[in-house]
Amino acid sequence: MPVINHRIFIKAPAHLCFDLARNVDVHTQTTSKTNEKAVAGVTEGWMEEGDEVTWEATHFGIRQRLTARIIEMDRPHRFVDVMVKGAFHSFTHTHEFFEESGGTMMVDTFAYQSPLGLLGRMADRLFLENYMKSLIKFRAHELKKMAENEKDSELNSEP
């Protein structure tokens, strides 16, 4: 099972980074490469523990849907979402936020299992793992830009 770990330092408080990371509207903005949008469940605002969202996006030229559920939340330190339905056999995405001097270390840990057994494992090695790393890294950098530019916005605290 591939596990992708990505760390990025953000010059913003942990609560802001946390809230941006769990905001559906921000997620849509930070996944513009795949034209991702929320089509069912929570489709705007902040996700809470127990909430589900169905995302529609284009990957490898194919329009796909994936439903994820927030199964754990400890604001502003950590939340975990898991796939309920979608193209993967399974995935768990852990988002962690550690206060450090001058900002926050945001850590994404994405553990997934591809479908199709041996064929899926071959796809992981050939292209899928690198593709997922690229998506996670891109989203983190976009979130970093938002957090560092929006420290005083209305996204600074929950509604």
N, C-alpha and C positions, 0 to 999 in steps of 0.2 A: 504494500500500500504506500504510494508516494505521500510524503509530507513536505509541504513547502513552508519555509519559515522566512518571514521578511520583517526587518526592523527599520524604522525611520524615526529620526529625531525631529520634533515639531516645536517651534518656538511659540507655544501657546499652552494654556492650562489644560490639564487632563480632562476636566469636565467639558470643555469646549470640543476637544478632539473626540471624546466619547459620544457626545450628542450629535456631532456631525456624522460620525461613522454609522450611527443607527437611524439616521434620518432618510426616509425614502426619497424625498426630493433631491437631497444631496447625492444619494447613491446614483440616481438617474443622471445627474450632472457629471459624476466622476466615472461613469462607464459609457461615455459618449461614443467610444470606439466601436461598441457593439450595439448601439441604438437601444440600450436596455430601458425598459419601462415597466412599471408595476401595473398589472392588469386585473388582479384580484386580491382579496384580503385587504391588508393595510396598503392603501395606494398613495398616501401622503402623510407627512409629519413623522413623528417619532415612533419607532417600534418599541414595544414593551415585552417583557417575558410572557410567553404563551402566544404572542401574535404570529400570524403567518402572512406571507406575501408571495404572490406568484409573479415572477419576472418573465418577460418576453424579451428575447435578444437574438441577434444574428451572430452565429459562430460558424466559421468555415462555410459561409454562404448559405447556411440553413437556419431558418427561423425556428427557435426552440422556446419551450416553456419550462420553468423550474420553480417549484414551490419550496420555500424554506420556512422554518419555524425557529423563533428565539426560544431556546430551552433553559437558558441561564442568564441572569443579569445581576451584576453587582456594580451599580453606578457609583463613581465614574471609573471603575477599575477594569471591568471585564464583562463581556457578553459572548454568548456562544449561540451560533445558529447551525442547524442541521438541515439537510435536504429531506423533504417529505416525499417529493415526487419530481422526477426529472431524468435527464440522460445518464447521470452517473449511477453506479450501483449504490453508492452512498457518499456522503461527505459531512465533515464537521469542520466548521470555521470558527476558531477562537480568536477574539479581538481583545488585546490587553493594552492597558495604558498605565505607564509608570511615570510618576512625577520625578523629574530630575531638575537640577539647577538650570534655570532659564527656560524650562519647557517640559515636554513630555516625550518619552520613548513609546512609540506605538509599535506593537508587535502583532503581526498576523501569523497564525498557524493554521494552515489549510491541509487537512488530511482527507484524502479521497480514495475511492476504489472505483476503477472503471468497470463498465459492464463487459460482457463477452469473454470473460476468462482470459485465456492466453492471448487472444487477439487484442483485447483491451490492454493487457500489459505491454504488448508490442507497440501499440499506439502511444502509450505513456512514454516509452523510451524514445520513439521516433519523433514525436511532436507535441503530444498533449501536455506533458509536464512543463515543458518550456513555454507553451502557450499560456498555461495557467499562471506560471511565475510572472510572465509579462503582464497579464491582466491585473494581478494583485499589486505588482510594483507600480503600474500606471495609476491605478486607483489611489494608492497610498500617496503618490506624489501630487495628484490632483487635490486630495484631501488636505495635504500639508499646505499647499498654496492657499486654499480656502481658509484654513484655520489661522494661518499667519497674517492673512489680509483682512480677516473678519473678526478679530478678537472682541470687538465692541458691538457686533451685530446682534439682532434679536435671536440668533441661533445660540447665543452664549448661555442660555438657560432654557429649561423646558417651559412649554406654555402652561 
